[in-house]
Amino acid sequence: MIGAVLSESKLSYRVYAPYVESLELDFKGLGRFKAERDELGYFSLEVDGVKEGQEYKLILNGKEEIPDPLSKYQPYGVHGNSAVVDTRFDIPEINAPKLEDLIIYEIHVGTFSERGDFQGVIEKLDYLKDLGVTAIEIMPIAQFPGKRDWGYNGVYLFAVQNTYGGPKGFAELVKEAHRRNIAVILDVVYNHVGPEGNYLIKLGPYFSTKYNTPWGLTFNFDDRGSDAVRELVIENVKYWFDVFKVDGLRLDAVHAIFDSSPKHILQEIAEVAHQRNKIVIAESDLNDPKIVRNECGYGIDAQWTDDFHHAIHAYITGERSGYYMDFGSIRDIEKAFRDVFVYDGKYSKFRGKTHGAPVGDLSRCKFVVYIQNHDQVGNRGNGERLSTLVDKTTYLIAATLYMLSPYIPMVFMGEEYFETNPFLYFSDFSDPQLIKGVREGRLKDYGQTVDPQSEEAFLKSKLSWKIDEEVLDYYKRLIEIRKKYLIKCRKPDEVASGENWIKVRIGELLTVASFSVAEIEFGRRGELLVGVNFPKTVEGKVKLTKGVGVYLLK
């Protein structure tokens, strides 16, 4: 147990703070209570008469007042008093979907609804159930500075963002999702903490002096004092699983988690999850199958696969800047279907070195694919969604390819109904120097012209909910077909491509896409299940216009 735990009217508290000589908890209206320090630098105490909602702060060395870095609720933001929370929530458990049954829907709470909170997500759960997704993936909710942020600037691992509805609001969201048999995957950040409101640094060696990330201080997982840091992160993993009953975690940018310990922290996280029958998904740009291997690996259940996105995006948009310079051929899409990683030991011009390793016979449901996500849209600078970059037929071709791939598909909120509002980068820092750096950095690195600190950037990024029924119905049909016909996790039985077309067969399900007029050979008769501009039946050599078709072979 770490942090504040409320049981009836007694509060127990424990924290690792070797940088501090004395530590007190100052409860508003109750007084100050001194914690006892042991030889390792842990402070602990118990206080009677504490009730839920009680505000408090820490007093370091008898004089410095700070919020509790292990707080479970920050009602006034990252710099205000902490508050005690009774976390004995009544949330029903569900059996988390098997990997082969996952259809994920990524949500940013603040921009998903007009309300911009957990209740706004709850109000759309029936819509998501009808769409057919089996899990929602919530972008980070750990308390961040201000009222608006993507969530990756969080500084309180255990405190649920106050402007979203706090811990009770999140508990209600999980409860309502589970009532509809929708799993909840929470995006968590263990590679760094944000640059504003990090009071944890005052307590002990929580952050590395050996490693750096582009986004902030990284956790100390392998140096002096790292036992307590690992305990902190593992306790946080348990917190989301045991208290809020989430069904899985998405680990942000694991390539920026540095750990030379005999057992990597990623492996420890995976073991904690699997003990509870939960899942863990990693974001990684390493193209390294070690992350998802059980033997000689970390045992993570699945990982995001950018190569699939890059291959399709570069081909259909013609973009070649940045990492897209490594992609652009129809053969790249073919390889992404055949081998998962396009760069699996190949030389990358963008990186200037050989990149990646082959995945071999690993289950294809160890990989998550998408044609949009918060990074690929939001880091464009102007936040353009794919709906504004290509025509609708091309858009539906791309949707068909990834939704009926052998991999786990992930829908980015609004994609399913052809949302055209951008998804920009936005933040709400209060430090003038930090604000200046963010503004200049986003303009220089990404070309973002809308001030990321402005409310305008946030409001422009909200979903319009102007639904294109044709596109929404098409997505629903794709999901139905995936659930009914697709032999999931299986390598394609056939992948072939030509100058401007590609076809992929998995079992008796054949997906064919043509990006202009093409003549394609169909060895067997096929009956159309869903498509755009393609005939209802095909057999032999068929001349096709630009479009896509999903056929059940006879």
Secondary structure as UniProt FT lines:
FT   STRAND          3..7
FT   TURN            8..9
FT   STRAND          10..16
FT   TURN            18..19
FT   STRAND          23..27
FT   TURN            28..30
FT   STRAND          31..34
FT   STRAND          36..37
FT   TURN            39..40
FT   STRAND          42..48
FT   TURN            52..53
FT   STRAND          55..60
FT   TURN            61..63
FT   STRAND          64..66
FT   TURN            69..70
FT   TURN            75..76
FT   TURN            78..79
FT   STRAND          82..83
FT   HELIX           99..101
FT   STRAND          104..107
FT   HELIX           109..112
FT   HELIX           118..122
FT   TURN            123..124
FT   HELIX           125..131
FT   STRAND          135..138
FT   STRAND          142..143
FT   TURN            152..153
FT   STRAND          156..160
FT   HELIX           162..164
FT   HELIX           166..179
FT   TURN            180..181
FT   STRAND          183..188
FT   HELIX           200..202
FT   TURN            224..225
FT   HELIX           226..238
FT   HELIX           239..243
FT   STRAND          248..251
FT   HELIX           254..256
FT   HELIX           265..275
FT   TURN            276..277
FT   STRAND          279..282
FT   HELIX           289..291
FT   TURN            295..296
FT   STRAND          302..304
FT   HELIX           306..317
FT   HELIX           322..326
FT   HELIX           330..339
FT   STRAND          346..348
FT   TURN            349..352
FT   STRAND          353..355
FT   TURN            360..361
FT   HELIX           364..366
FT   STRAND          367..369
FT   HELIX           374..378
FT   TURN            379..380
FT   HELIX           386..388
FT   HELIX           392..403
FT   STRAND          408..412
FT   TURN            413..414
FT   HELIX           415..417
FT   HELIX           432..446
FT   TURN            452..453
FT   HELIX           455..460
FT   HELIX           469..485
FT   TURN            488..489
FT   STRAND          494..497
FT   STRAND          501..506
FT   TURN            507..508
FT   STRAND          509..514
FT   STRAND          518..532
FT   STRAND          537..544
FT   STRAND          547..553
//
